[in-house]
């Protein structure tokens, strides 16, 4: 074994030992006061503003002294944060088998893509719509060259269509929701946006099928890491929120 590899292995062991010691101290603090503590969550932007927000709202009502640290980044950066033990867990999408054998994925719910309009849009009264019928409508969508936009492009092309007539190119959900409220625009969202942290009556799903596969949302943790009691509380609450949403959806 090269000296550099040996040093890296020693440093990794040291990090793990220090982290376990830190977890032990936090566990003692939790036993002394079960209503307090800290949890560090990593997630991508769409899930942080929807599902993670719903879990935090629920858990903070039950344990108002818990402190939540939320790290928002791209998937690659989040996996690095988790591996380096800077966060306790991730709320993430399962886009395929996890290459890193140290990581564990715990499924919560399935997310699907839907065409969405504001409640005032004239097409919300239609009972059946083909995707081709909507090509001449005003859309607000991510740029087709973006990661999300490229997925949408594949969906349209699967139906023999091109990217629709897009009036506004943008990624942020908040801006798209504001434009939908005018009753003039259409967009594509995941169902997470519509049900977390609460249902959005101002948004309506159009009865049109999108050829985009469902994506599993779940919790990613390190297999060889003992989580703090507060982190476990967050995981339990995440499962509860996901179950409640399945009943209401």
N, C-alpha and C positions, 0 to 999 in steps of 0.2 A: 504494500500500500504506500503510495506517495505521501510525503510529509504534508503536502497541502490537503490531501484527502483526510488524513488523520486529524489534522487541525480542525477541518470543517466538521468532522464527526464529533470531536470533543466539544466544539462550540454548540452544535445542535443539542447534544446531551445537556450541556450547561443551561441552555435556554429552556429545555423541557423541565429540568429540575427546578429552575427558578419559577417557571410558570406553575408547576404543581404546588410549590411552596406558597405562591401567591394565592392559588385557589384554596389551599388549606386555611390560610388566614381569612379569606373571604367567607369560607364556610363557617368558621368560628363566629365571625361577625354576624352572619345570617342567623345562626342558632341563638345568639344573644338578642337579636332583633329581627325576626322573620319578615317584618314589613319594610325593611330597608335593604339597600345593596345597589350594585351596578351591573348592567349588562351591555355588551358591545355587539351591535348587529351590523353586518355588511349587506348591501343590496344595490341593485341597479335602480336608476331613476324611476321607471314606471311602477315598480313594485314598492319602492320606498314611499311613494306618495299615495299608494292605495292599500295594499294588504298590510304592510309593516305599520302604517299609520293606524289601521283598524286594531291591530294587536296591541300597540302601545296604548291606544285610548282605553281599551278594555282592561289591560293589566294595571295601568296607572290609576284607574278608578278603585281597583281592589287593593292596590299597594301604593298609595300616593307618595311614599318616600323613596321609591325605586328611581334611580337615575338611569336614563337610556342614552347611550352614545351610538349614533347612527352614522356609518361611513357609507357614502354613496360613490360608486365608481363603476368602471367597466368590468366585465366578468373576469378578465385576466388579472386585473389589479386586485379584485376581491379575493381571488384564490391565493394570491401572494400574501395579502393581509391575514388570511386565515392560517396559512402555512407558517407564517412568522408569529402567530398567536397574538396579533394586534386586535383581532375581533374574536368573539366567542363562537359565532355561527354566521351563516349566510342564509338569506332568503333569496332563492335563485331559481332560474329556469333549468329544466333538465332537457338539454338539446341533444343528448346522446350519451353513450357510456362514459363515465368519468374515468379519464386516463390515469389520474393520480390514485394509486391504490390506498393511500392514506386517508382519502376522503370518503365520507358516507353520505348518501342521499336519502332523506326521509320524505316521502311524498305527502303533500297536503291536499291539492286539488288540481283539476285540469283547467287550463285557460284556453279559450278559443277566440278567434277573430270574427268580428261582426261589423256590418255596415251600420253606421249610426247617423241619425239626424236629430235636429232640435224638435221639440214637441209641436212647434208651429209649422214645420215643413209640410207642404201639401202631400208628399209621398207617404207620410206615416199612416194615412188612411187606407192605403192599398193593402190587400190581403196576400197578393202574390206578385213578386217582382223578379225579373231576370237581371243579372248583372249588366247585360248589354243595354238594358233600358235606361241605365243610369249614366251612360258615358257622356251625355251632353249636359249633365247637371254641373253645378259649381261645387268643386271639391276643395277641401283643405287637407293636404297630405304631406308626409315627409318627402324630401327630394328622392327621386328614383335611384340616385347613386349612393344614398345612405344605406346602412345595413337593413333598417326596417323597410325603407322604400324598395329595396331590391327584392325583399320577400313579397311585397305587395305586387311588384311588377311581374313576378313569377305567377302569382295567382291570376292576374288579369290575362297573361299570355296563355295560361292553361285553359282559359275559356275562349281562346282565339281573339283576345282583345289587346289593345295597347293601353298604356297608362291613361286614365281618363283626363278630361279637360280640367286641369287644376288651376284654380284661381290664386290660391295661397300655398306656398311651399314652406312648411315649418314642422319641427318635431315636437315641441312642448305641448303636453296635453291641455294645459290651462288655456293657452291661446286658441287651440282648436275648439275647446268647449265654449269659449266666449263667442266664437264665430258661429257655432251651431245654434246658439241661443237666438240669433237673428232670424232663424227659420229659412235661411237661404242656402246653407251649405251641407255637404255630406262629408263624412270621414270614416276611417276604419280604426276601431279600438279593440283591445282585448276586453273580455268580460270583466276582468279585474277592475277596470276603470268604472264600470257601471254598478258594481256591487260593493266596493270597498272605498272608504270606510263606511259608507251607507249607500242605499239605492239612490239613483238620480232620476227623479220623475221628469226632469226637464229634458232628458235624453231618451230617444226611442230607437230600438233596434228594428231595422227594416227586414222584412221577410225575404231575404235574398241569400243564396248559398255562396260562400266563399271557399274555393279549393285550397285552403290553408290548413295544415294539420294542427290538431290541438297540441298544446305544450304543457307539460307537467310542471307545476310549481311545488317547491319543497324546501326543506332545511338541509343545508350542507354543514357537516361538522368533521372534525378530525377524529379518526377511529381510536387513536391511542391517547386521547385527551379526556380527562375527567372534567366535566362541566361544573360550574358553580351552581348552587341551588337556585340562584336568581335566573341564570341562563336556562335552567331546566324549567323554571316557572314560565319563562317566555315561550319555550317550546310547547309546553302543555297548553298555554293560552292560544298559541298559533293554531294548534289542532282544533281547539274549541271554536275559534272564529271561522275556520274553514268548514267545520261541520254545520254551524249555524247558517252560513252562506249557502251551502248545498240545499238545505231545507227550504230556504226562502226563494232561491233562484228558479 
